[in-house]
Amino acid sequence: MDAQSFLAALTPAVTDADARERFLADPKAVLAAAGLDLPEWFTVTAREGDAAELTITVPALLDPDADLSEEQLAAVFGGCCDCDA
């Protein structure tokens, strides 16, 4: 999803009361429906305020020598696939 698509997904939440209610209730689902597929561990929250802002909290650094979990590997790989197909 590019920046223009991201903004297009957010616009209804600014212009339509029902879309705003849906976005505030479950922003990750609204973004997923618009094509932004985020990993399970990625949390998205939305709140009302006077200005639009995007805050990203970066998780703690991972030990570069540690093995990645199955979930982390899936996120890096881009999800599961059936390689035998």
C-alpha positions in Angstrom: 0.0 0.0 0.0 1.4 3.4 -1.0 0.9 6.7 0.9 -1.9 7.7 -1.4 -3.8 4.5 -0.8 -3.2 4.8 3.0 -4.6 8.4 2.9 -7.6 7.2 0.8 -8.3 4.5 3.5 -8.3 7.2 6.2 -10.3 9.8 4.4 -13.8 8.3 5.1 -13.0 8.4 8.9 -12.7 12.2 8.5 -15.7 12.8 6.3 -18.3 10.1 7.3 -19.6 9.5 10.8 -20.2 5.8 10.3 -16.8 5.2 8.7 -15.2 7.2 11.6 -17.0 4.9 14.2 -15.7 1.8 12.3 -12.2 3.1 12.2 -12.1 4.1 15.8 -13.5 0.7 16.8 -11.1 -1.4 14.7 -8.5 0.6 12.7 -6.4 -2.4 11.9 -9.4 -4.1 10.2 -10.2 -1.0 8.2 -6.6 -0.7 7.0 -6.5 -4.4 6.2 -9.7 -4.1 4.2 -8.0 -1.3 2.2 -5.0 -3.5 1.5 -2.5 -2.9 4.3 -1.7 -6.3 5.6 0.0 -5.9 9.0 1.5 -8.8 11.0 -0.5 -10.2 13.9 1.9 -8.7 16.5 1.5 -5.1 15.1 -1.0 -3.1 17.1 -2.9 -0.2 15.6 -4.8 2.2 17.7 -6.9 5.2 16.8 -8.1 8.1 18.8 -9.9 11.4 18.2 -8.0 14.6 18.5 -7.5 18.1 17.1 -4.8 17.1 14.5 -4.0 14.1 12.4 -0.8 12.4 13.5 1.0 9.2 13.0 3.0 7.8 15.9 4.9 4.6 15.5 6.4 2.9 18.5 9.4 0.8 17.6 9.7 -2.4 19.6 12.9 -3.2 21.5 15.9 -4.3 19.4 16.2 -8.0 18.8 19.4 -9.9 19.4 20.9 -10.3 15.9 22.3 -13.7 17.0 19.0 -15.0 18.3 16.8 -17.3 16.3 13.7 -15.7 14.9 10.3 -17.1 16.1 8.0 -18.7 13.5 5.8 -15.6 13.6 8.8 -13.3 13.0 10.0 -15.5 10.1 6.5 -15.4 8.6 6.5 -11.6 8.8 9.9 -11.4 7.1 9.0 -14.0 4.5 5.7 -12.3 3.8 3.4 -15.0 5.1 2.9 -18.7 4.4 2.8 -20.3 1.1 2.5 -23.9 -0.2 5.8 -24.3 -1.8 4.9 -27.9 -3.0 2.0 -26.6 -5.2 
